[in-house]
Structures are given as C-alpha cells and as structure tokens.
Amino acid sequence: MSLSKPAIATGNLKSRFFEGLSPLDLNGILAAAKQRHFASNSVVVNQGNPADHLFLLTRGRARFFFNTQEGKKVILLWLTPGEIFGGAALLSTASLYLVNTETLKDCSMLVWDRATLRNLAGRYPRLLENGLLIAYDYLAWYVADHVALTSHTARQRLAGVLVCLAHTIGEKVSGGFEFDATNEELAGAANVTPFTASRLLSKWQDNGAVLKHRGKVLLRSPERLLLHTI
C-alpha cells in the first residue's frame, strides 16, 4: 500500500539515505514508497537479478551474502533499521543486484521501484548524493575486509568480527553486548574455518572475554578480546 504521509519519522528512525532532506521533501519521498513485510529467513533480493527496487529496512534485521559458483554461502554485512539495500536501482543504467539479501528476523521495509526512485532522484538530488556516500562506506568496508584477509591472522579477523557485530547488532545486557550468531556464521564472516572459529571462541570463553550459548554470543570485554589477538 502506498504511503500518503510519512509513517516513519526521522526522529524515530535515522537513515543516512534521508540526511539533509527537508521535512517537506521527506514527505514526498515517503509518500512514493510502499510498505512491505518479510518473514524471518526470507531472501528478499537475489544476486544476478535486475536491480529494480530499492529497500530501506525500518524494522528487524537483515544481511548481505554471496553465493559462489561452488555453492558456498559467503556472509558479508549485517543490516539494521535505517539502512538501505538494492542501491543499484539508483543508477541510470539498468543493473543487477551484486549480492543476496536475507532477513534474520521478521522485517518491515519501505520499497521504491526503479522508475519511481529515478524520478525522485531527479526531484531531490540529495538522494543521489546520500546514495553515493553509502556506496563509499561499502567500498571502505571492502578495503578494510580485504586488508584483514591478506594481513591479519585468523584470530585477529574473528576478534574484529565479534567487536563489529557487538557494536552494530548487539544488545546491551548485564555483563556486555549480546547478539545472535552461530559458529558457522562467525567463521564465514571472518574467513576462517568453523573449526578455527570454535577453537578460538572456546579459548576466549575460558579467559572470560566471551560467553557462547544457544546461538548467542555475549561479548563481555572487547578490550580483553583485542588484547588476545596479539
């Protein structure tokens, strides 16, 4: 259903995609969106498909992943409310989605089709600028990830993933930051084997840096964790 008024206030949901827009401009952009809901563990977009929609996550959690030719699932970035995906729909040339996006929890999203989005970008140039800034962030992440893969040890990469997830999707609880992640997911994100991830997590649990239970990780001491990457 199309939105006739901004159902999401920027005071409640902060998104870089909306930065610098006036309330009046934001009204027009939100009115052109459609609200959609996706159940947990749904694949919203598939790599290689035409990039004909842009999505803004308003509730829940999602992440990017890539399927290799050998059938391996490579986990990339976790997404939280306020973040967009499908940004290739902004491009003047029809493009393809580079990665898959899946939901990790029940999600709500604002969705713009490509024709509507391109029209809005013409009326509100700040949208293109914000999209470029977000693309720059992705490039910066890729550079950092590639440097970590080529220059850091497995221990350092996994520690970096734990700290990053604690800061982005972690919930502040008594004793630290807790988030959902399996050993296999952590291994994929850190480019290590599941055996290596399990071994390192066991060592960090022994020294009190983390507590792992039932698919959840409690990061107790980021400082202590990083000290053990040397």
C-alpha positions as CSV (number, residue, x, y, z in Angstrom):
1,M,0.0,0.0,0.0
2,S,1.3,3.4,-0.9
3,L,2.0,5.8,2.0
4,S,0.1,9.1,1.9
5,K,2.1,10.6,4.7
6,P,5.4,9.8,6.4
7,A,4.6,6.8,8.6
8,I,8.2,6.9,9.8
9,A,9.6,9.9,11.5
10,T,13.3,10.6,11.1
11,G,13.4,11.2,14.8
12,N,12.5,7.6,15.4
13,L,14.4,6.1,12.5
14,K,17.7,7.6,11.4
15,S,18.8,6.8,7.9
16,R,21.8,8.3,6.0
17,F,19.6,8.0,2.9
18,F,17.4,10.8,4.3
19,E,20.2,13.1,5.6
20,G,19.9,16.7,4.5
21,L,16.3,16.5,3.3
22,S,13.7,18.9,4.5
23,P,10.5,17.6,6.1
24,L,8.6,18.6,3.0
25,D,10.9,16.7,0.7
26,L,10.9,13.7,3.0
27,N,7.1,13.7,2.9
28,G,7.2,13.4,-0.9
29,I,9.8,10.6,-0.8
30,L,7.9,8.6,1.8
31,A,4.6,9.1,0.0
32,A,6.1,7.4,-3.0
33,A,7.2,4.3,-1.1
34,K,5.3,1.1,-0.4
35,Q,5.5,-0.7,2.9
36,R,6.3,-4.4,2.8
37,H,6.8,-7.1,5.4
38,F,9.1,-10.2,5.2
39,A,9.2,-13.1,7.5
40,S,12.4,-14.2,9.1
41,N,14.8,-16.2,6.9
42,S,13.4,-14.8,3.7
43,V,15.6,-13.9,0.7
44,V,14.4,-10.5,-0.4
45,V,16.7,-10.0,-3.4
46,N,18.9,-12.4,-5.3
47,Q,22.3,-11.7,-6.8
48,G,22.2,-11.5,-10.6
49,N,18.5,-10.4,-10.7
50,P,17.6,-7.0,-12.2
51,A,18.1,-4.2,-9.6
52,D,14.6,-2.9,-10.0
53,H,13.8,-1.9,-6.4
54,L,15.5,-0.1,-3.5
55,F,14.7,-1.2,0.1
56,L,15.0,0.7,3.4
57,L,14.9,-1.5,6.4
58,T,12.6,0.0,9.1
59,R,12.2,-2.9,11.5
60,G,14.1,-6.2,12.0
61,R,17.5,-7.3,10.9
62,A,18.9,-8.5,7.6
63,R,22.3,-9.2,5.9
64,F,24.1,-9.5,2.6
65,F,25.6,-12.7,1.4
66,F,27.1,-14.0,-1.8
67,N,26.8,-17.5,-3.4
68,T,30.0,-18.7,-5.0
69,Q,30.0,-20.9,-8.1
70,E,30.9,-23.8,-5.9
71,G,27.8,-23.2,-3.8
72,K,29.4,-21.7,-0.8
73,K,27.5,-19.0,1.1
74,V,29.8,-16.1,1.9
75,I,28.3,-13.9,4.6
76,L,29.1,-10.2,4.2
77,L,27.4,-7.4,6.1
78,W,24.6,-7.3,8.7
79,L,21.9,-4.6,8.2
80,T,20.0,-2.8,10.9
81,P,16.9,-0.4,10.7
82,G,17.7,2.7,8.7
83,E,20.0,1.0,6.2
84,I,19.2,0.5,2.5
85,F,19.9,-2.2,0.0
86,G,19.4,-2.5,-3.7
87,G,21.1,0.8,-4.2
88,A,22.0,-0.2,-7.8
89,A,18.4,0.8,-8.6
90,L,19.5,4.4,-8.4
91,L,21.9,4.0,-11.4
92,S,20.9,5.5,-14.8
93,T,21.9,2.2,-16.5
94,A,19.9,-0.8,-15.7
95,S,22.0,-3.0,-13.4
96,L,21.9,-6.3,-11.5
97,Y,22.0,-6.9,-7.7
98,L,25.5,-7.8,-6.8
99,V,24.6,-9.8,-3.6
100,N,21.7,-11.5,-2.0
101,T,19.9,-10.0,0.9
102,E,18.1,-12.2,3.5
103,T,16.1,-11.4,6.6
104,L,17.3,-12.7,10.0
105,K,14.1,-11.6,11.9
106,D,10.6,-10.5,10.8
107,C,11.2,-7.3,8.9
108,S,9.4,-4.2,7.6
109,M,10.7,-2.2,4.8
110,L,10.0,0.8,2.6
111,V,10.3,-0.1,-1.1
112,W,10.7,2.1,-4.2
113,D,10.6,0.7,-7.7
114,R,13.3,1.9,-10.0
115,A,11.2,4.2,-12.2
116,T,9.8,6.0,-9.1
117,L,13.2,6.1,-7.5
118,R,14.9,7.6,-10.5
119,N,12.1,10.2,-10.7
120,L,12.6,11.1,-7.0
121,A,16.4,11.4,-7.5
122,G,15.7,13.9,-10.2
123,R,13.5,16.0,-8.0
124,Y,15.6,15.6,-4.9
125,P,19.3,15.4,-5.9
126,R,20.4,14.9,-2.2
127,L,19.1,11.3,-2.6
128,L,21.8,10.6,-5.2
129,E,24.5,12.2,-3.0
130,N,23.4,10.2,0.0
131,G,23.4,7.0,-2.1
132,L,27.0,7.8,-3.2
133,L,28.1,8.3,0.4
134,I,26.6,5.0,1.3
135,A,28.4,3.3,-1.6
136,Y,31.6,4.9,-0.4
137,D,31.0,3.3,3.0
138,Y,30.6,-0.1,1.4
139,L,33.9,0.5,-0.5
140,A,35.7,1.4,2.7
141,W,34.3,-1.7,4.3
142,Y,35.5,-3.8,1.4
143,V,39.0,-2.4,1.6
144,A,39.2,-3.0,5.3
145,D,37.9,-6.5,4.9
146,H,40.4,-7.3,2.1
147,V,43.3,-5.9,4.1
148,A,42.2,-8.0,7.1
149,L,42.1,-11.1,4.9
150,T,45.6,-10.6,3.5
151,S,47.3,-9.1,6.5
152,H,45.6,-10.2,9.7
153,T,45.7,-13.6,11.5
154,A,42.6,-15.7,11.8
155,R,42.5,-14.7,15.5
156,Q,42.5,-11.0,14.6
157,R,39.8,-11.4,11.9
158,L,37.5,-13.2,14.2
159,A,38.0,-10.8,17.0
160,G,37.3,-7.9,14.6
161,V,34.0,-9.6,13.6
162,L,32.9,-10.1,17.2
163,V,33.6,-6.4,18.1
164,C,31.9,-5.2,14.9
165,L,28.7,-7.3,15.5
166,A,28.6,-6.3,19.1
167,H,28.6,-2.6,18.1
168,T,26.2,-2.9,15.2
169,I,23.6,-5.5,16.2
170,G,24.4,-6.2,19.8
171,E,22.0,-5.6,22.6
172,K,23.4,-4.1,25.8
173,V,22.8,-6.5,28.6
174,S,24.2,-7.2,32.1
175,G,27.8,-8.1,31.5
176,G,28.3,-6.9,27.9
177,F,26.8,-6.9,24.5
178,E,24.7,-9.9,23.3
179,F,23.9,-10.8,19.6
180,D,22.7,-13.8,17.6
181,A,25.4,-15.7,15.6
182,T,26.4,-19.3,15.1
183,N,29.9,-20.5,14.9
184,E,29.4,-21.2,11.1
185,E,28.2,-17.6,10.6
186,L,31.1,-16.1,12.5
187,A,33.5,-18.3,10.6
188,G,32.1,-17.2,7.3
189,A,32.3,-13.5,8.2
190,A,35.9,-13.8,9.4
191,N,37.1,-16.0,6.5
192,V,38.1,-18.8,8.8
193,T,37.1,-22.5,9.1
194,P,34.3,-23.4,11.5
195,F,36.8,-25.5,13.4
196,T,39.1,-22.5,13.9
197,A,36.2,-20.3,15.0
198,S,35.1,-22.9,17.5
199,R,38.6,-23.3,18.9
200,L,39.1,-19.5,19.3
201,L,35.7,-19.0,20.8
202,S,36.5,-21.7,23.4
203,K,39.7,-20.0,24.3
204,W,38.0,-16.6,24.7
205,Q,35.3,-18.2,26.8
206,D,37.9,-19.7,29.0
207,N,39.5,-16.3,29.6
208,G,36.2,-14.6,30.2
209,A,36.2,-12.4,27.1
210,V,33.0,-14.1,25.6
211,L,30.2,-16.3,26.6
212,K,28.7,-18.5,23.9
213,H,25.4,-20.3,24.3
214,R,22.4,-21.4,22.1
215,G,23.4,-19.5,19.0
216,K,24.1,-16.3,21.0
217,V,27.3,-14.6,21.8
218,L,27.8,-12.4,24.8
219,L,30.9,-10.2,24.3
220,R,32.0,-9.3,27.8
221,S,35.2,-7.4,27.3
222,P,36.1,-6.0,23.8
223,E,39.3,-4.7,25.3
224,R,40.4,-8.1,26.7
225,L,39.4,-9.7,23.4
226,L,41.6,-7.4,21.4
227,L,44.5,-7.9,23.7
228,H,44.4,-11.6,22.9
229,T,44.7,-11.0,19.2
230,I,48.4,-10.1,19.5
